Amino acid sequence: MRLGLALFFAVFAMTAHASEPKTPTQRLQELQLVQAFDCRNVSCKRLRSCQEACYKLVQCGQGRRDGDNDGIPCENLCSRRCE
C-alpha cells in the first residue's frame, strides 16, 4: 500500500506542474520511469542515474542524498538541483 501511494504521488508530482498537456506516450514513459525506482536505501555509488538520485531525495525523503544541503543529490551522478 505504501509503495502504491508513493507511486501515485510521484506520478502526480511529475504531471501536476506541467505547463502543457502530456501525450499518452509521455505519461507512459513517466510512469515506467517511476516504476523503475524504489525507496530502498542504497549508497549513491549503487544508483544508476541522477533521476534515480532525485527520486530518492524528493519522493522518498532521503535527505542524506544531499549531504551539503545544496539541493544536488549524489554529486557523483548529478551536477544540478532536482526539478
C-alpha positions as CSV (number, residue, x, y, z in Angstrom):
1,M,0.0,0.0,0.0
2,R,2.8,2.4,0.9
3,L,4.6,1.8,-2.4
4,G,1.3,2.4,-4.3
5,L,0.7,5.7,-2.6
6,A,4.3,6.7,-3.3
7,L,3.9,5.8,-6.9
8,F,0.6,7.8,-7.2
9,F,2.2,10.9,-5.6
10,A,5.3,10.6,-7.8
11,V,3.3,10.5,-11.0
12,F,1.1,13.3,-9.7
13,A,4.1,15.5,-8.8
14,M,5.6,14.9,-12.3
15,T,2.4,15.8,-14.1
16,A,0.9,18.5,-11.8
17,H,3.3,21.3,-12.7
18,A,3.3,20.7,-16.4
19,S,2.5,23.8,-18.5
20,E,1.3,21.9,-21.4
21,P,-0.7,18.6,-21.6
22,K,1.3,15.4,-21.8
23,T,0.7,13.0,-24.6
24,P,-0.2,9.4,-23.6
25,T,3.2,8.3,-24.6
26,Q,4.9,10.9,-22.4
27,R,2.7,9.8,-19.4
28,L,3.5,6.2,-20.0
29,Q,7.3,6.9,-20.1
30,E,7.0,8.9,-16.8
31,L,5.1,6.0,-15.2
32,Q,7.7,3.5,-16.4
33,L,10.5,5.6,-15.0
34,V,8.8,5.9,-11.6
35,Q,8.2,2.2,-11.5
36,A,11.9,1.6,-12.2
37,F,12.8,3.3,-8.9
38,D,12.1,2.4,-5.3
39,C,12.8,3.8,-1.8
40,R,15.4,1.2,-0.7
41,N,18.3,2.8,1.0
42,V,21.4,2.1,-1.1
43,S,24.6,4.1,-1.5
44,C,24.9,6.8,-4.2
45,K,27.6,4.6,-5.8
46,R,25.0,1.9,-6.5
47,L,22.5,4.3,-8.1
48,R,22.2,4.3,-11.9
49,S,21.3,7.9,-12.7
50,C,20.7,11.4,-11.4
51,Q,17.0,10.8,-12.0
52,E,17.1,7.9,-9.5
53,A,19.0,10.0,-7.0
54,C,16.4,12.8,-7.3
55,Y,13.6,10.3,-6.9
56,K,15.1,9.0,-3.7
57,L,15.7,12.6,-2.4
58,V,12.4,14.1,-3.3
59,Q,9.9,11.2,-3.3
60,C,11.5,9.0,-0.6
61,G,12.6,11.8,1.6
62,Q,16.2,10.5,1.8
63,G,17.8,13.8,2.8
64,R,21.2,12.1,3.3
65,R,21.4,12.0,-0.5
66,D,22.2,15.7,-0.3
67,G,24.9,15.9,2.3
68,D,25.8,19.5,1.9
69,N,22.1,20.7,1.5
70,D,22.7,22.4,-1.8
71,G,19.8,20.6,-3.5
72,I,22.1,18.4,-5.6
73,P,21.8,14.7,-4.5
74,C,24.6,12.2,-5.1
75,E,27.1,14.6,-6.6
76,N,28.9,11.7,-8.2
77,L,25.9,11.5,-10.5
78,C,24.2,14.9,-10.5
79,S,25.6,18.3,-11.3
80,R,22.2,20.2,-10.9
81,R,19.4,20.5,-8.5
82,C,16.4,18.2,-8.7
83,E,13.4,19.6,-10.6
